[in-house]
Amino acid sequence: MSDAPTGWEDIFEPDEVLLWQGRPDTAIVWQKRHILPVVLGLSVACIGIIWIFLTPLSNGYTVIMGLVLLLLAAFLAIAPSVMASMVRKASWYSLSNKRAFIAMHREQLGRKLTAYVIEPDFDIKFDGKDPATIMFAIEIRQPGNASYLTKISFDRIADGQHVYDLMRAIQEGKA
């Protein structure tokens, strides 16, 4: 008979124990990585405004093209932070005495549960903010011929210091 919580029986190893579960903050936030899309969006907006006001007004199609550029600019500037918030809204985090779990449920893509072993020699990064982000793994992804590194983290969690302490205890073999 397993001591795993309900729903975790088929996922947990025999000596694995659930230590923490939580969800990320879903607020829309601007981050450093969103600067480039915002600058690009503002540039496209400028082109759209110039297109609207400096083209001859006799042809209504040129004004419509300028409006299309303005809509594209708004999408480029706003989409990264809104999409990140939507991904966090569909995410759940769990931590056992061996692994960290990230579960996602998006209507179009279905359910996904990914487990990451908490390695004893990995330098866990904790930003110390509230809500906190804790980076605990790196994954190599290969979507085609190219590959890139992805930082795996619990993003924008409320009790970050507690979760960070649990992860450090797991690394030291005390959890």
C-alpha positions as CSV (number, residue, x, y, z in Angstrom):
1,M,0.0,0.0,0.0
2,S,1.4,3.4,-1.0
3,D,1.5,6.4,1.2
4,A,1.2,8.8,-1.8
5,P,-1.6,11.4,-1.7
6,T,-4.7,10.7,-3.8
7,G,-4.0,11.0,-7.5
8,W,-0.2,10.7,-7.1
9,E,-0.1,6.9,-6.6
10,D,1.0,6.1,-10.2
11,I,3.4,9.1,-10.3
12,F,5.4,8.8,-7.1
13,E,8.1,6.3,-6.4
14,P,7.6,4.1,-3.3
15,D,9.6,6.3,-0.9
16,E,8.5,9.6,-2.3
17,V,6.6,12.1,-0.2
18,L,4.7,15.3,-1.2
19,L,6.2,18.3,0.5
20,W,4.5,21.3,-1.1
21,Q,2.0,22.3,-3.7
22,G,1.1,25.7,-5.1
23,R,0.2,27.9,-8.0
24,P,1.9,30.9,-9.6
25,D,0.7,34.4,-9.4
26,T,-1.3,35.2,-12.6
27,A,-0.9,38.9,-12.7
28,I,0.4,40.5,-15.9
29,V,3.9,41.8,-15.2
30,W,6.5,43.4,-17.4
31,Q,9.9,41.8,-17.4
32,K,13.3,42.6,-18.9
33,R,12.7,40.0,-21.6
34,H,9.7,41.9,-22.8
35,I,11.6,45.1,-23.7
36,L,12.6,44.0,-27.2
37,P,9.0,43.1,-28.3
38,V,7.7,46.4,-26.9
39,V,10.4,48.4,-28.8
40,L,9.5,46.5,-31.9
41,G,5.8,47.2,-31.3
42,L,6.4,50.9,-30.9
43,S,8.5,51.0,-34.1
44,V,5.7,49.3,-36.0
45,A,3.2,51.8,-34.4
46,C,5.3,54.7,-35.6
47,I,5.3,53.2,-39.1
48,G,1.5,52.8,-38.9
49,I,1.0,56.4,-37.8
50,I,3.3,57.7,-40.6
51,W,1.5,55.5,-43.1
52,I,-1.9,56.9,-42.0
53,F,-1.0,60.6,-42.0
54,L,1.6,60.8,-44.9
55,T,-0.2,58.8,-47.6
56,P,-2.8,60.5,-49.8
57,L,-6.2,60.5,-48.3
58,S,-7.9,59.9,-51.6
59,N,-7.4,56.1,-51.3
60,G,-9.1,54.6,-48.2
61,Y,-7.1,51.4,-48.5
62,T,-3.9,53.0,-47.4
63,V,-5.5,54.2,-44.1
64,I,-6.7,50.7,-43.5
65,M,-3.2,49.4,-44.0
66,G,-2.0,51.9,-41.4
67,L,-4.7,50.7,-39.0
68,V,-3.6,47.1,-39.5
69,L,0.0,48.2,-38.6
70,L,-1.3,49.8,-35.5
71,L,-3.1,46.6,-34.4
72,L,0.0,44.6,-35.2
73,A,2.0,47.0,-33.0
74,A,-0.4,46.6,-30.1
75,F,-0.1,42.8,-30.4
76,L,3.7,42.9,-30.5
77,A,3.9,45.1,-27.5
78,I,1.3,43.5,-25.2
79,A,1.3,39.8,-26.2
80,P,4.5,38.6,-24.4
81,S,3.4,39.6,-20.9
82,V,-0.2,38.5,-21.5
83,M,0.8,35.1,-22.8
84,A,3.2,34.5,-19.9
85,S,0.3,35.3,-17.5
86,M,-1.9,32.9,-19.4
87,V,0.7,30.1,-19.1
88,R,1.0,30.7,-15.4
89,K,-2.8,30.6,-15.0
90,A,-2.7,27.1,-16.5
91,S,0.2,25.9,-14.3
92,W,0.4,24.0,-11.0
93,Y,3.6,23.3,-9.0
94,S,4.4,20.4,-6.7
95,L,7.5,19.4,-4.8
96,S,8.3,16.0,-3.4
97,N,11.3,14.9,-1.4
98,K,13.0,13.9,-4.8
99,R,11.5,15.8,-7.6
100,A,9.8,19.0,-8.7
101,F,6.7,18.7,-10.8
102,I,5.2,21.3,-13.2
103,A,1.7,20.5,-14.4
104,M,-0.1,22.4,-17.1
105,H,-3.6,22.2,-18.4
106,R,-4.4,24.2,-21.5
107,E,-7.6,23.6,-23.4
108,Q,-6.0,23.5,-26.8
109,L,-3.0,21.4,-25.8
110,G,-4.4,19.2,-23.1
111,R,-2.7,18.1,-19.9
112,K,1.0,17.8,-19.3
113,L,3.0,16.8,-16.2
114,T,6.7,17.1,-16.2
115,A,9.0,16.0,-13.4
116,Y,12.5,17.3,-12.7
117,V,14.9,15.7,-10.3
118,I,16.4,18.1,-7.7
119,E,20.1,17.5,-8.4
120,P,22.4,17.8,-5.3
121,D,25.1,19.7,-7.2
122,F,22.8,22.2,-9.1
123,D,23.0,25.8,-8.0
124,I,19.4,26.7,-7.3
125,K,18.6,30.3,-8.0
126,F,16.2,32.2,-5.8
127,D,15.4,35.8,-6.6
128,G,14.2,36.7,-3.1
129,K,11.2,38.7,-4.4
130,D,7.6,38.4,-3.5
131,P,6.2,36.6,-5.5
132,A,9.4,34.6,-5.9
133,T,10.9,32.7,-8.8
134,I,13.1,29.7,-8.0
135,M,15.2,28.2,-10.9
136,F,16.1,24.6,-10.1
137,A,17.0,22.9,-13.4
138,I,18.1,23.5,-17.0
139,E,16.7,21.5,-19.9
140,I,18.0,21.3,-23.5
141,R,15.2,21.5,-26.0
142,Q,15.5,20.6,-29.7
143,P,12.5,21.8,-31.7
144,G,14.2,20.9,-35.0
145,N,17.8,21.1,-36.1
146,A,18.6,23.7,-33.5
147,S,18.8,23.4,-29.8
148,Y,18.6,25.8,-26.9
149,L,18.7,25.8,-23.1
150,T,15.6,26.5,-21.1
151,K,15.6,27.4,-17.4
152,I,13.1,25.4,-15.4
153,S,11.6,27.3,-12.5
154,F,8.7,27.8,-10.2
155,D,7.6,31.3,-11.4
156,R,6.0,33.9,-9.1
157,I,5.1,31.7,-6.2
158,A,3.8,33.2,-2.9
159,D,5.9,31.2,-0.4
160,G,9.2,31.3,-2.2
161,Q,11.5,31.3,0.8
162,H,9.8,28.2,2.2
163,V,10.0,26.3,-1.1
164,Y,13.6,27.4,-1.6
165,D,14.5,26.1,1.9
166,L,12.7,22.8,1.1
167,M,14.7,22.4,-2.2
168,R,18.0,23.1,-0.4
169,A,17.0,20.5,2.2
170,I,16.4,18.0,-0.6
171,Q,19.8,18.7,-2.1
172,E,21.4,18.2,1.3
173,G,19.5,14.9,1.8
174,K,17.5,16.3,4.8
175,A,14.0,16.3,3.3
